[in-house]
């Protein structure tokens, strides 16, 4: 079964079901399962992945940053994020960059409405899990020194100022800037990973380095936790990528296989690189390679061949390794858990690689240079446009949000004593690591 994604996405706007829309129980079941899978990725997968990499005195705080981000971001999504991302703006000029406010608190969206072949409410929930994990990714860059109160204000504001407009520009349907240009982002290379990874770097630079970094050793408290988190993320990613086909169809099958191929290839690549460079393959490295592969294939999963998936995964791992091991040291920034090195850089590669490797199949592509004329160079230039626009919006928006949040919480950074004691005990009054 073939699926025209452009026609499908155009049907996802929050309007009453048309005569052509008909509920399909198989598609509905798959989208609800996919929503649950993506939900699992954040308060379980990402939280464990991050918590295991941090120091023991900040492990609970790390988990709280991720879980707190998820619950608040989802609330913000329902209140106004969905409306700004997928609602209709009052003018064509505004519609290019952000939706309107007509669907605040899901006003105007009925439980009987359909988005293609499944309920619009399911689409709202599915997209809400994407909004929640994106901002949670950024938390990995500021672990160990940002106030929890500041972080929660950032989560609330960032979802409206940065995430919703970017989602609208890329996935918002007719009239949206990058959607109209034909930018390809199957499941969130630009919207989620570049966005969250770059936001993390910006926040890390603004809040400053951890005390003692990089001179003092800051060893992970539990690499087993990190590996388990990576496995849960991989499991949930089948909903992330497979669900982005918006139905139980052949494109979902393609996305599931390309996701598996790219991720496995990336994991093997990281093992080989560590063996060559450090003479010892590490479990942390395998977990990192897996995440790099998952991130890299996300924008391309429903667009590339199996051979393309191998290329995306292998080079995604190489690029992420370079970001984590070389670029971070050379530039001297303190990205605590490498959100930028893995999510931004692998996501950037995946977004560009999509233009280079996407199948020239009119039934797989959204409207874009390749759909009618097979113009691959034109498609690649559109991909460049999309990463530049997303990068600029994320950079400026995150800076603005940071300074607002910092002002509201009287400074974004914890005091020296709190940082020395550890945020688990000093901020949360808990001590969860007794190993």
N, C-alpha and C positions, 0 to 999 in steps of 0.2 A: 504494500500500500504506500502510495506516495502522498506527500503532504506539502502544500504551498504555504510556507510559514508566513509570508506577507499577508495573504488573505486571512489566515488564522489570527494573526496579531491584530489586524484591523478589527476583528470581531470581539476583541477582549475589552473594549471600552465599556464603561459602566452604564449601559443602556438596557432597556427591556429587550427580551429575546425577540428576534425577528422571526418571520414565518419560516425562514430557512434554518434557524437554529432548532436542534432537537437533542434532548438529553440522551446521552449515551452512557449506560451504566458502567461499561468497561473503562471508558475514558475518565469518568467520575471517580471510580475506585482507584485508578492509577494516580490521579492527581491528588487524592486524599492521602494515599500511601506516600507519594513523593513529598508532600508537605510534612508528614511525620518524619520522614528520613532527613529532610533538611533541618527540621527542628532539632533532631538528635545531634547534628553536627556542632551546635554551639554550646549549650550548657553541659554537654557530655564530651564530645570529641575535641573541640577547640580548647575548652577549659582544662581538660586533662593534658592535652598537648602543651599548652602554655605553662600550667602549674608545675609540671614535671621538669621544665627547663629552668625555672627560677630557683633562687636560694630558698632554703627551708623556712626561713623567717618571714618570707613573703608569699608562701605557697597558697595560703587561704585567701589572701588579698588578691592574688592573681586570679584565682577561681571566682572570687566575688566580683572582680572587675568584668569578667566575661559574662557571668550569669546576670549580674546587675544590668549590664548593657543590653543583654537579650530581652529581658522583661520590659525595661523602660522603652527601648527602641520599638518594640512591638506595639506598646500602648500608643506611642507617638505616631506610629504608622496608621493605626485605626483612627486616631483623632484627626490628623490632617495630612500625614505623609502620603497615603494612598490617593487622596484628592489632588495633591500637588503633583504627584507622579503620573496619574492616569486620568484625572479629570480634565474637563474642557475649560480653557482659559477664555476670558472675555474678548480678547483681541488676537489677531493672527500674529502680531509682533511678540506678544507675551507667550503665545502658544509655542513658539520656537524653543523657548527655554524652560518653561515650567507650566504645569496645568493650573486649573482654577481652584476655587474654594467651594464649589458647589456640592462636593461629596464629603464635607467634614462630618466626622462621626458616621460615615457611610450614608449620609443623607441622600436619598434618591436611589439607593441600591437595594433592591428587594431580594428576599431570599429565593424567590422564584425566577429571578433573572438568570440568563445563561451567558457564559462567555464561550461561544462556539458550541461545544457538546457537553459542557459540565457547568455547574453552578458558579456564578460570579463570586459568591461568598468563598468558594474554594480557591479561586484565583486570588482573592484578597489575602487569604491566609497564606497561600503559597508564596506570594510576593513579600508578605510581611516577614517571613523567615529569612529572606534574602536581605531585607533592610536591617534586620537584627544582627546577622552574622557579619555584615560589612563593617559596621562601627566596632564590633567586638574584635575584629582583626587588628584594628589600630591600637587596641589596648596593649598589645604585646610589645610595643615600642617604648612605653613609658612605665613599665612595671618597676616597682621599688622606690619610686620617688614622687609620684603624683598623688595629690589629695583625692580621696574617694569622692568627696563632695564635688570637687571640680570636675572629675571624670563624669559623674552622672549629669551635670549641667551640660557638658560637652556632648554627651550622648543625645540628650533631648534636642539641643539646638542643631547639631550636625545633621541629624536625620532630616530636618526641614530645610536647612540652608544649603547643604551639599548633596546628600544622597538623593532626595526626591527630585531635584532639578536634573541631576545627571541621569537618573532612571528615566525621566520624562524625555530628555533629549535623545537617548539611545533607543528606548522601547516604547515611547509614548504614542506611536501611531502617526497618522497623517498630520502634517503641520509641525512636527517636532524636528529640530535642527538636524541631528545626526541620523535619525530614522529616515527622513526625506532624502538625505544624501546617499543612503544605501549602506551605511556602516553595518558591518556584520559583528554581532556579539551574541553567540548562541545562548550562553547561560551566565555571563557576567565577568568576562575578562577585564573590560574597562569599568563596568558599573560596580562590580564588587571588588575585585582583587587589586587592580591598579588604584582604584579609589581608596580602599581601606589601607593599602600598603603605603601610599604616598602620604595620606593623612597621619599615619603613625610616625613617619620620618619627620614631618613638620612639627608634630607635637613633641617628639623627642628632642629636637633642636631647641624648641622654645622653652621647654621645662628644664633643660640642662642635663648634663651627664650625672650618672650615679656617683656618689661619694667614693673615691678611690679608683674609679674606672679610668684607664684600663690596667692600672698597676696591680691592684689587688685581685686575687683569684675569685671568680664568681661562678662556682661550679653548680651544675644542675642538681636539684635535690633528688630527683627520681627519673632516670631515663626510661625506666619501665613504664611509668605513667605517660611519658611523652609518646612512647611507641604504641601504647594502648590507645591514646588519643588519636594518633595517626590512623590506626586501624579503624576506629569509629568514624573518623572523617571520611576515609575511603568508602566505607559502607554507606554513609549518608549521602555521599557525592552521587550515587546512582539516582537519588531523587533530585539532586541539584541539576545534573546534566540531563538525565533521562526524562525528568519531569518538565524540562524546558522545551520538549517537543509538544507539550500541552495535549497529550493523549496517549493511549496505548496503541502505538502505531510503528511503522517501519523506521521512522526517524528516531524514535526513542530507542529502538533496537540498535541502530547505528551509533547513537550517542553512548549507550552502555558499553558497547564493544570498544569504541575508540578511547573511551575513558579508561578502560581496563588496560588496553595496550600501551597507551602513553604513560600511564602511572607505573606499570611494571618496568617499562623501558627506562624511565627516569630513575627508578630505584636501583636498577642494575648499573646504570651509568654512574650514579653517585658512589656506589661500592667500588667500581673500577677506578674512579678518580682518586678516592681516598687511598686505595691500595697503591696507586702509583705515586701520589704526592706524600702521604704520611706512612706508607708501608703497613697500615692497619685499618681495616674497614670497621667503622663504628656503628652501633645500633642507632645512635642519634643521627648519624649520616644517612642511614637507610630510611629512617622516618622522615628526614628532611627531603630526601630525594623523592619519596612518595608524594609529599605535599607539593613539591615543585612540579611534578608531573601532573597532578590533579589541577593545579592552578593553570598551568600552561595550556592544557587541552580544553579548559572550560569555554573559552570563546569560540573554539573550533569544533567542538564535539559532534555537532549535527551537520557539519559542512565538509569534513575531510574524509579521505579514504583511510584504510588501515595503514598503508604505507605512510600517508601523511601524519597519522597519529604517532608512528614510531619517530618521525623527524621532530614533531612538536615535543614529544616527551624527552628525547635524548638531549636536544639543545636547550630545552627548558631547565633540565637538571644542570647542565654545564653553566648556563647563565646564572642560575641561582647560587651555585657553588662559588662562582666568581664574586657575586654580590656579598655573600656571607663571609667568605674567607679573605678576599683580597680588597674589594672596594671599601668595605666597612673600615678596615684597618688603615687603608690609604687616606681616606677622607676624615677619619677620626670621629665620626658621629657615634652616639651610643644608642643604637636600636636594640634594646634589651634582648628581645626574642626573635629578631630578624624578620619582622613583618615586612619591611621594605625590601630586604634582600631576596626574600622568597616570593611574597605576594605581588609586589609592584613589578619587579624585574621579570619574573616568569609570566605574569599577566600581560606585561608589555610585549614580550616576545610572542605570546600566544595570540594577542590581538593583531600584530603585524603578520605573523605566520598564517593567520586565517586568510588574509588577502592573497598571500603567495600560494597557498595550498588548497583553497576551497575548490571543491568539485565544480566543474562548469556544467551544472545541472539546474535547469530553470525551475524544477520542482523542489529543489532544496534551498534556493536562495531567496532572500527578501529582495525587494526592488533595489537595484544597484547597478553599477557599470557592467558587471558580468552577466546580469540576467538576460539582457536582450542582445548584447554584442560580443560577449566573451572578452571584454576589455579588462584583462587582469592587472595591467599597470594602473588603469583608472581605479580599480577596486583597491589596490594597494595604497594609492594616494588618498582615497577616502578613509582607509584604516589609519593612515598617518594623521589625517585631520581629526579623527575621533580621539586618538590618544592625546593629541595636543590640546584639544578643547577640554577633555576630561581632566588632564593634568593641570591646566591653568585654573579651572573652576575649583578643583580640589585644593590646590595650593592657596588661593586667595580666600576661599570660604573657610578653610580650616584655621587660617591665621586669625580671621575675624572672630570665629567662634571661640578660639582659645582665649583671646583677650577679653571677650565679654564674660566667659566663664571664670576667668581668673579674677576679674574685677568683682563679680558677684560673690565669690568665695574668699575674697581677700588674699589673693595669691594662690597659685596652682601647685606649688611644691610643698611637701611636708617639711617640717623643721628638721634640723640635724639630729636631734635626739631621737625623734620618731624613726628616721631613716636608719639610725644605728641599731635601735631596739628591734626593728622589723615591723612592718605594717600589720601583720597578723595580730600581734598582741596590742600594739599601740593604737591602732585604728579600730579594729574589730573586737578587741578584748577576747580573742580566742588563740589557742595554740594547738594546732592540729597535727603537728609532726613530732612524734616521739619514737624515733627509730634508733 
